[in-house]
Amino acid sequence: MSTADNWLLRVDDLSVRFRSSKGLAHAVDHVSFDIYPHETLALVGETGCGKSVTARSILRLVPEPPGEYASGSISLRNPDGTVTEILSAPEKKVRSIRGDRISMIFQDPGKALNPGLTIGRQLAEVFGEHRMSMILGNAGFDTEKPSRTATKIVQQRASLLERGLYRMTHMNAPKALQKSIDDAVMQALADTGIPNPRKMLDSYPHELSGGMKQRVMIAQALACDPDLLIADEPTTALDVTIQARILDLIHQMQQKRGMAILYITHDLSLVRQFADRVAVMYAGRIAEIGPSAEVLASPQHPYTQGLLAAIPRPSTPRGELAAIPGSVPQLIDPPTQCHFASRCSFAGAACHDVNPELLTIGAKREVSCLRFDTASRIGVNSADMPAAAKLKGTVSS
């Protein structure tokens, strides 16, 4: 069971800015959410709302500059109960977390995989970085004090000269190391249902189909049994039938390994099938978060309502697809106001002066909307407030 104090990852008041010639772009603006062990949290929103920047921030992959972490913290709970704050941790510590405790499947596997390296070499680097003792032990080596050359071979950093000299002095040791590496890589590939994984070791990314490249990305992400898998729109470049297979594969691997998943998408139909909870993101902020079944059945934020109303249904008259009026606001040096105010039919005067906080409105439900707040709490006139939403569990002054 997920409770407030057993979170695996906590994102608290995260803000990410990008400096540009036009000003400071507020890509992620005071975002907070928790991810619990074994659950799937879907982060939903339209293109450009800050989903991928949020995901990359968890692994501290936002380039600095032009990006900067303006505020907040990202905390990862360790098996021993201690907590690592990722944004302030030393780079060496963060590198040890990437690919081991937290892994990521990127949007386009064709761009994420190195075109100049074989699939075997790319996956071997993961094991060399995070599973050195396992590789050495399986090859019959001393895991306590391995030689420098043996370590470099496992990490895929030994030159041809170093490999040659090591082979001359240690006979079959290089073969044993390579076999241990190949066995680990083939097992990772086999776990994702790739046929003939041995042949795949010597293949290059351009020789594979989109579905196979995505399976390789999944194998690479899951090679070290991470506690959290970040799947950033992993089926965007695939056709519908392959999408279903990849999503089923991710779900099967989650059931098998017991990991948590942060699933980033703009497809609400996928959320309904795979997510335990959903966080709806708009213009860099979390608009609404809660159990997926509840949010999709009874959306409370006007933006979430608009998204669900825009989904075509058999009963929708031809040519009458619902749409949210207006456009996404400019995120470069935005004014202090609700980002959705210019497109919201409920907006009052206060919505153009106050940026709403994420408020608890019921069991495991949170919404960022002044319709659930009170004039006395935020210090405005009652006449300036939007019409209050009728929902049990609203905040009180």
Helices and strands as residue ranges (DSSP letters): E 9-20, E 23-35, E 40-44, H 51-58, E 67-77, E 83-85, G 86-88, H 91-97, E 102-105, H 109-112, H 119-130, H 132-138, H 148-154, H 160-170, H 173-191, H 197-200, G 205-207, H 210-222, E 228-232, H 240-257, E 260-265, H 268-274, E 277-282, E 285-291, H 292-297, H 302-309, G 341-343, G 349-352, E 359-362, E 365-367, G 370-372, H 375-378, G 382-384
